[in-house]
Amino acid sequence: MGSPLSTTTGPAAPALALLRRPRDTLRRVATERIPDEREVVRRAAAGDRRAFEQIYRAYAPTLFSYVLVPMLGDRDDAQDCLRETFLSAHKHLATFTYQDGGLYPWLKTMAKNKARDLLRAAGRRQRLRGAFSEHLDAADEPPKNPAEEELQRAALRKRIEAILDTLNPRYAQVLRLRLLEDRSREECAELLEVKIGTLDVLLFRACKSFRAACDKEGLSLGGAIA
């Protein structure tokens, strides 16, 4: 399966090609600011690929090892957030106002925000998956026989599917892929042709829509979806 960046096109593609390189490049940890950083930032903001690569090589290892991995506790998730951090940095670098602290504090704040977004999205996914499991795999009173249990499960699944059918098709699709079929974030992003960060936003909105639809239909999820 390709990286979510493998389909990146347009002006950002050449400058971001380095984000698809092996993760071994993240083992080197930068401790000093880039020489002539203000000029490097200016060139990168103007579209200089080498300047942007210089920024990435200088600060990606530190962000990965000392900010994202400690916050997330998972190297794969940290890699996703690092990718999204530099995608955002590339997009917004032209609006960055250079200050005495340099570029790193700006990148660090951006990386922390990406990590927090991912943690919130992960919590919502887990709660929603638990809610689906509750309705598909359990009932308040145990059934009298396997045939009755299967009927109950089929009825609950049918009810959930009916609610999904009332949602925005995009929301229904991401919920089915991620939560009912339990596909990975990367696979879902590829199938939906979106970036990982976009997928998390889409899933968050889908969860809210699903919760509202369940409340409307009288299908209680308790506190499963925030």
VOBA-1610 file (N, C-alpha, C; in pm, whole numbers, padded with zeros to 5 digits, always signed):
BEGIN
Met+00085-00119+00000Met+00000+00000+00000Met+00088+00123+00000Gly+00057+00221-00081Gly+00136+00342-00091Gly+00109+00438+00021Ser+00203+00528+00041Ser+00185+00635+00138Ser+00074+00727+00093Pro+00000+00788+00189Pro-00101+00886+00151Pro-00043+01000+00070Leu+00088+01021+00079Leu+00150+01128+00002Leu+00184+01084-00139Ser+00169+00953-00166Ser+00210+00904-00296Ser+00126+00960-00408Thr+00007+01012-00374Thr-00081+01069-00476Thr-00081+01221-00473Thr+00009+01280-00391Thr+00015+01425-00383Thr+00055+01483-00517Thr-00020+01581-00565Thr+00010+01644-00693Thr+00015+01795-00674Gly+00055+01866-00779Gly+00057+02011-00773Gly+00189+02062-00724Pro+00195+02191-00689Pro+00321+02255-00651Pro+00388+02190-00531Ala+00311+02129-00440Ala+00369+02072-00319Ala+00441+01941-00344Ala+00411+01872-00452Ala+00462+01737-00473Ala+00613+01727-00471Pro+00688+01807-00550Pro+00833+01793-00548Pro+00893+01821-00411Ala+00845+01925-00344Ala+00902+01963-00215Ala+00874+01861-00108Leu+00766+01784-00122Leu+00727+01689-00018Leu+00767+01547-00051Ala+00837+01527-00161Ala+00877+01392-00198Ala+00964+01328-00091Leu+01042+01406-00019Leu+01131+01351+00083Leu+01053+01287+00197Leu+00927+01323+00216Leu+00848+01265+00325Leu+00815+01120+00298Arg+00841+01072+00177Arg+00814+00932+00147Arg+00939+00847+00164Arg+01049+00906+00208Arg+01173+00833+00221Arg+01173+00746+00347Pro+01264+00650+00358Pro+01267+00558+00473Pro+01273+00631+00605Arg+01216+00570+00706Arg+01210+00634+00837Arg+01345+00640+00905Asp+01446+00570+00853Asp+01578+00577+00912Asp+01629+00720+00916Thr+01580+00805+00826Thr+01625+00944+00824Thr+01583+01017+00951Leu+01490+00960+01028Leu+01443+01025+01149Leu+01530+00993+01270Arg+01631+00910+01252Arg+01713+00872+01365Arg+01811+00982+01407Arg+01841+01072+01317Arg+01932+01181+01348Arg+01853+01295+01411Val+01893+01335+01529Val+01818+01436+01604Val+01893+01569+01601Ala+01826+01671+01551Ala+01888+01803+01542Ala+01884+01871+01678Thr+01989+01945+01710Thr+01995+02017+01838Thr+02021+02166+01817Glu+02054+02209+01697Glu+02084+02348+01672Glu+01997+02403+01559Arg+01976+02533+01562Arg+01898+02597+01457Arg+01975+02598+01326Ile+01902+02596+01217Ile+01963+02601+01085Ile+02041+02733+01069Pro+02165+02726+01020Pro+02236+02852+00991Pro+02159+02934+00888Asp+02155+03063+00908Asp+02083+03153+00817Asp+01938+03108+00797Glu+01876+03068+00908Glu+01742+03009+00901Glu+01640+03103+00837Arg+01647+03231+00871Arg+01550+03325+00817Arg+01553+03322+00663Glu+01671+03317+00605Glu+01683+03313+00460Glu+01635+03178+00405Val+01663+03071+00475Val+01617+02938+00432Val+01464+02934+00432Val+01403+02990+00535Val+01257+02994+00543Val+01200+03078+00429Arg+01266+03191+00401Arg+01219+03277+00291Arg+01221+03201+00159Arg+01331+03129+00134Arg+01342+03055+00009Arg+01241+02941+00002Ala+01223+02873+00113Ala+01126+02763+00116Ala+00985+02814+00090Ala+00952+02928+00150Ala+00819+02986+00131Ala+00797+03026-00014Ala+00907+03057-00083Ala+00898+03097-00224Ala+00896+02977-00318Gly+00904+02856-00260Gly+00894+02737-00343Gly+01024+02664-00368Asp+01130+02701-00297Asp+01260+02636-00313Asp+01256+02499-00246Arg+01261+02394-00327Arg+01251+02257-00276Arg+01366+02224-00183Arg+01489+02263-00220Arg+01605+02231-00138Arg+01598+02300-00002Ala+01545+02420+00001Ala+01532+02491+00128Ala+01431+02420+00219Phe+01320+02377+00160Phe+01221+02307+00242Phe+01278+02173+00291Glu+01353+02106+00208Glu+01416+01980+00249Glu+01515+02004+00362Gln+01584+02114+00357Gln+01678+02148+00465Gln+01604+02166+00597Ile+01488+02231+00592Ile+01406+02247+00713Ile+01361+02111+00765Tyr+01315+02026+00674Tyr+01268+01894+00715Tyr+01380+01813+00780Arg+01496+01810+00718Arg+01608+01732+00770Arg+01655+01784+00905Ala+01644+01912+00926Ala+01691+01972+01051Ala+01596+01944+01167Tyr+01465+01951+01141Tyr+01370+01950+01252Tyr+01279+01827+01261Ala+01266+01752+01154Ala+01179+01634+01159Ala+01224+01532+01264Pro+01356+01501+01275Pro+01397+01402+01375Pro+01361+01442+01518Thr+01382+01572+01550Thr+01351+01620+01685Thr+01201+01614+01712Leu+01122+01660+01617Leu+00977+01656+01634Leu+00929+01512+01651Phe+00983+01423+01571Phe+00941+01283+01576Phe+00978+01219+01710Ser+01105+01231+01751Ser+01155+01157+01868Ser+01118+01220+02002Tyr+01109+01353+02006Tyr+01093+01421+02134Tyr+00958+01490+02153Val+00877+01493+02050Val+00744+01553+02062Val+00636+01450+02031Leu+00639+01393+01912Leu+00527+01309+01868Leu+00527+01170+01927Val+00641+01103+01930Val+00643+00968+01988Val+00607+00971+02137Pro+00662+01064+02218Pro+00619+01068+02358Pro+00470+01099+02375Met+00415+01185+02291Met+00273+01218+02303Met+00183+01103+02262Leu+00221+01032+02156Leu+00133+00931+02098Leu+00165+00789+02142Gly+00290+00764+02178Gly+00328+00630+02221Gly+00329+00528+02109Asp+00327+00572+01986Asp+00323+00480+01872Asp+00399+00545+01757Arg+00499+00475+01705Arg+00584+00533+01602Arg+00510+00551+01470Asp+00418+00460+01438Asp+00342+00474+01314Asp+00252+00598+01319Asp+00184+00617+01433Asp+00100+00736+01448Asp+00186+00862+01445Ala+00303+00854+01508Ala+00393+00969+01508Ala+00437+01003+01367Gln+00463+00900+01287Gln+00502+00923+01148Gln+00389+00991+01070Asp+00264+00946+01094Asp+00149+01009+01028Asp+00141+01157+01065Cys+00156+01187+01194Cys+00145+01326+01239Cys+00261+01409+01187Leu+00380+01351+01179Leu+00493+01423+01124Leu+00466+01461+00978Arg+00414+01367+00904Arg+00380+01393+00763Arg+00279+01507+00753Glu+00174+01500+00835Glu+00072+01604+00829Glu+00126+01739+00876Thr+00218+01737+00971Thr+00280+01861+01019Thr+00354+01932+00907Phe+00434+01857+00832Phe+00512+01920+00726Phe+00428+01952+00603Leu+00321+01879+00582Leu+00227+01919+00477Leu+00167+02055+00510Ser+00126+02071+00637Ser+00069+02199+00679Ser+00174+02309+00676Ala+00295+02274+00720Ala+00401+02374+00719Ala+00429+02423+00577His+00432+02330+00483His+00456+02368+00344His+00344+02459+00293Lys+00222+02429+00334Lys+00107+02506+00288Lys+00105+02647+00348His+00147+02660+00474His+00130+02787+00545His+00261+02863+00567Leu+00371+02813+00514Leu+00500+02876+00540Leu+00503+03022+00491Ala+00431+03049+00385Ala+00431+03186+00332Ala+00368+03285+00428Thr+00285+03236+00521Thr+00220+03325+00617Thr+00293+03330+00751Phe+00401+03252+00763Phe+00477+03247+00889Phe+00551+03379+00909Thr+00537+03435+01030Thr+00608+03557+01066Thr+00730+03520+01148Tyr+00847+03545+01094Tyr+00970+03503+01161Tyr+00993+03584+01288Gln+01025+03513+01398Gln+01050+03577+01526Gln+01183+03528+01581Asp+01222+03583+01697Asp+01353+03550+01754Asp+01367+03401+01784Gly+01258+03337+01819Gly+01264+03195+01853Gly+01289+03106+01733Gly+01276+03160+01614Gly+01299+03082+01494Gly+01179+02999+01452Leu+01203+02907+01363Leu+01096+02827+01303Leu+01051+02712+01391Tyr+01142+02656+01471Tyr+01110+02533+01544Tyr+00988+02546+01636Pro+00973+02652+01716Pro+00853+02661+01802Pro+00723+02655+01723Trp+00721+02714+01606Trp+00602+02710+01520Trp+00574+02567+01475Leu+00679+02498+01432Leu+00663+02358+01390Leu+00621+02269+01507Lys+00678+02296+01624Lys+00647+02216+01743Lys+00501+02232+01782Thr+00452+02356+01780Thr+00310+02380+01812Thr+00220+02309+01713Met+00256+02316+01585Met+00177+02250+01482Met+00176+02099+01502Ala+00292+02041+01534Ala+00301+01897+01555Ala+00218+01853+01676Lys+00223+01932+01783Lys+00144+01898+01902Lys-00006+01902+01871Asn-00047+02000+01794Asn-00189+02009+01757Asn-00231+01890+01673Lys-00145+01846+01580Lys-00177+01729+01499Lys-00189+01605+01588Ala-00100+01592+01686Ala-00104+01478+01777Ala-00231+01479+01862Arg-00268+01597+01912Arg-00390+01607+01992Arg-00513+01572+01909Asp-00516+01619+01785Asp-00628+01585+01697Asp-00637+01435+01676Leu-00522+01371+01657Leu-00520+01227+01636Leu-00567+01152+01760Leu-00523+01197+01877Leu-00564+01131+02002Leu-00714+01145+02024Arg-00769+01263+01996Arg-00913+01282+02011Arg-00989+01193+01913Ala-00941+01188+01789Ala-01007+01105+01688Ala-00999+00958+01725Ala-00884+00915+01779Ala-00868+00775+01819Ala-00964+00740+01931Gly-00981+00832+02027Gly-01076+00806+02135Gly-01218+00793+02085Arg-01256+00879+01992Arg-01391+00871+01936Arg-01411+00742+01860Arg-01308+00701+01782Arg-01321+00576+01706Arg-01340+00458+01799Gln-01262+00455+01911Gln-01271+00344+02003Gln-01407+00339+02071Arg-01458+00457+02110Arg-01589+00460+02174Arg-01699+00419+02077Leu-01687+00463+01953Leu-01788+00427+01855Leu-01783+00279+01823Arg-01659+00225+01811Arg-01648+00082+01785Arg-01711+00003+01898Gly-01691+00049+02023Gly-01751-00019+02137Gly-01903-00013+02131Ala-01956+00102+02086Ala-02101+00114+02075Ala-02156+00019+01970Phe-02089+00009+01855Phe-02133-00085+01753Phe-02128-00227+01806Ser-02019-00260+01876Ser-02004-00395+01930Ser-02114-00426+02030Glu-02147-00326+02110Glu-02253-00346+02210Glu-02384-00383+02143His-02416-00314+02035His-02543-00340+01969His-02541-00465+01883Leu-02424-00503+01835Leu-02416-00619+01748Leu-02393-00749+01825Asp-02327-00740+01939Asp-02282-00862+02008Asp-02348-00887+02143Ala-02432-00797+02191Ala-02490-00817+02324Ala-02632-00765+02330Ala-02704-00814+02427Ala-02840-00769+02454Ala-02860-00769+02604Asp-02959-00694+02652Asp-02982-00689+02796Asp-03017-00826+02853Glu-03098-00902+02784Glu-03135-01036+02828Glu-03077-01138+02732Pro-03010-01241+02782Pro-02954-01342+02692Pro-03064-01415+02617Pro-03044-01446+02489Pro-03145-01518+02411Pro-03158-01661+02460Lys-03270-01720+02430Lys-03297-01857+02477Lys-03225-01962+02395Asn-03191-01932+02272Asn-03124-02032+02189Asn-03043-01960+02080Pro-02949-02032+02013Pro-02865-01970+01911Pro-02945-01908+01796Ala-03055-01969+01759Ala-03136-01915+01650Ala-03191-01778+01688Glu-03237-01765+01811Glu-03291-01637+01857Glu-03179-01532+01865Glu-03060-01575+01909Glu-02946-01484+01915Glu-02912-01430+01776Glu-02913-01519+01678Glu-02880-01477+01542Glu-02984-01380+01489Leu-03110-01402+01522Leu-03216-01311+01479Leu-03198-01174+01542Gln-03162-01174+01671Gln-03139-01047+01740Gln-03023-00971+01676Arg-02913-01043+01649Arg-02798-00979+01588Arg-02831-00924+01450Ala-02906-01001+01373Ala-02943-00957+01239Ala-03032-00833+01245Ala-03124-00832+01343Ala-03214-00719+01356Ala-03138-00592+01396Leu-03041-00608+01489Leu-02963-00493+01533Leu-02875-00441+01419Arg-02815-00534+01348Arg-02729-00493+01235Arg-02814-00422+01128Lys-02932-00474+01104Lys-03020-00412+01005Lys-03059-00272+01048Arg-03081-00255+01178Arg-03120-00123+01228Arg-03005-00022+01213Ile-02884-00067+01245Ile-02769+00020+01229Ile-02746+00055+01083Glu-02759-00046+00995Glu-02742-00021+00852Glu-02848+00077+00802Ala-02969+00065+00854Ala-03075+00156+00812Ala-03042+00300+00852Ile-02984+00317+00971Ile-02944+00450+01015Ile-02830+00503+00929Leu-02734+00416+00898Leu-02624+00458+00812Leu-02674+00504+00675Asp-02780+00439+00628Asp-02835+00476+00497Asp-02897+00615+00496Thr-02928+00668+00615Thr-02986+00802+00621Thr-02880+00912+00623Leu-02753+00873+00641Leu-02646+00971+00654Leu-02595+01017+00518Asn-02518+01124+00522Asn-02441+01162+00405Asn-02364+01039+00357Pro-02369+01004+00229Pro-02304+00883+00180Pro-02156+00875+00217Arg-02089+00989+00219Arg-01947+00991+00256Arg-01928+00951+00402Tyr-02018+00999+00489Tyr-02011+00963+00630Tyr-02038+00814+00649Ala-02139+00765+00582Ala-02174+00623+00594Ala-02059+00535+00547Gln-01994+00578+00440Gln-01885+00499+00384Gln-01767+00490+00481Val-01728+00603+00541Val-01615+00600+00631Val-01646+00521+00757Leu-01769+00525+00806Leu-01807+00447+00923Leu-01805+00298+00893Arg-01855+00260+00776Arg-01854+00118+00740Arg-01711+00066+00725Leu-01628+00144+00657Leu-01490+00100+00633Leu-01410+00090+00762Arg-01415+00195+00843Arg-01327+00203+00960Arg-01379+00124+01079Leu-01510+00125+01100Leu-01564+00068+01223Leu-01633-00066+01205Leu-01709-00082+01100Leu-01774-00212+01080Leu-01679-00312+01015Glu-01601-00267+00918Glu-01506-00357+00851Glu-01368-00355+00916Asp-01347-00261+01009Asp-01223-00250+01086Asp-01099-00240+00997Arg-01108-00162+00892Arg-00993-00140+00805Arg-00898-00038+00869Ser-00773-00043+00832Ser-00674+00049+00888Ser-00699+00191+00838Arg-00643+00289+00909Arg-00656+00428+00868Arg-00596+00449+00729Glu-00481+00386+00707Glu-00415+00402+00578Glu-00500+00347+00464Glu-00561+00230+00487Glu-00644+00168+00383Glu-00769+00253+00357Cys-00829+00302+00465Cys-00947+00387+00450Cys-00913+00514+00372Ala-00801+00575+00408Ala-00760+00698+00339Ala-00737+00672+00191Glu-00677+00558+00160Glu-00651+00525+00020Glu-00782+00501-00056Leu-00874+00426+00005Leu-01001+00396-00060Leu-01086+00521-00080Leu-01079+00612+00016Leu-01157+00735+00008Leu-01082+00846-00067Glu-00956+00817-00101Glu-00873+00913-00175Glu-00858+01045-00100Val-00824+01032+00030Val-00799+01149+00113Val-00671+01127+00193Lys-00621+01233+00253Lys-00506+01223+00341Lys-00551+01173+00478Ile-00453+01125+00558Ile-00484+01072+00690Ile-00554+01177+00777Gly-00503+01299+00776Gly-00565+01404+00857Gly-00706+01433+00814Thr-00730+01432+00684Thr-00866+01453+00633Thr-00957+01340+00673Leu-00904+01218+00673Leu-00983+01102+00715Leu-01031+01118+00858Asp-00941+01163+00947Asp-00978+01178+01088Asp-01088+01283+01105Val-01079+01391+01032Val-01183+01494+01037Val-01315+01438+00985Leu-01308+01366+00875Leu-01427+01306+00815Leu-01494+01209+00912Leu-01411+01126+00978Leu-01466+01029+01072Leu-01529+01097+01193Phe-01466+01204+01240Phe-01522+01279+01353Phe-01661+01333+01319Arg-01673+01393+01201Arg-01803+01448+01160Arg-01905+01336+01138Ala-01857+01223+01086Ala-01947+01110+01064Ala-01999+01056+01197Cys-01913+01052+01298Cys-01954+01005+01431Cys-02064+01095+01489Lys-02046+01225+01476Lys-02146+01319+01527Lys-02278+01301+01454Ser-02271+01283+01324Ser-02393+01265+01245Ser-02462+01135+01281Phe-02383+01030+01301Phe-02440+00900+01338Phe-02507+00907+01475Arg-02442+00975+01569Arg-02499+00989+01703Arg-02634+01061+01697Ala-02640+01169+01621Ala-02765+01244+01609Ala-02874+01158+01546Ala-02838+01080+01445Ala-02936+00994+01378Ala-02985+00884+01471Cys-02894+00829+01554Cys-02933+00726+01650Cys-03030+00783+01753Asp-03000+00902+01802Asp-03089+00966+01900Asp-03228+00987+01840Lys-03231+01028+01714Lys-03357+01053+01646Lys-03440+00926+01631Glu-03369+00812+01607Glu-03437+00685+01586Glu-03457+00607+01715Gly-03411+00661+01827Gly-03430+00593+01955Gly-03335+00480+01979Leu-03221+00479+01909Leu-03119+00375+01930Leu-03015+00435+02023Ser-03018+00396+02149Ser-02933+00457+02250Ser-02790+00407+02240Leu-02694+00504+02238Leu-02553+00470+02242Leu-02488+00515+02373Gly-02569+00563+02465Gly-02516+00608+02591Gly-02415+00719+02570Gly-02297+00706+02633Gly-02190+00806+02618Gly-02086+00760+02520Ala-02121+00671+02430Ala-02021+00609+02343Ala-01958+00704+02246Ile-02033+00803+02200Ile-01978+00897+02102Ile-01987+01037+02158Ala-01872+01101+02172Ala-01872+01236+02229Ala-01918+01336+02125
//
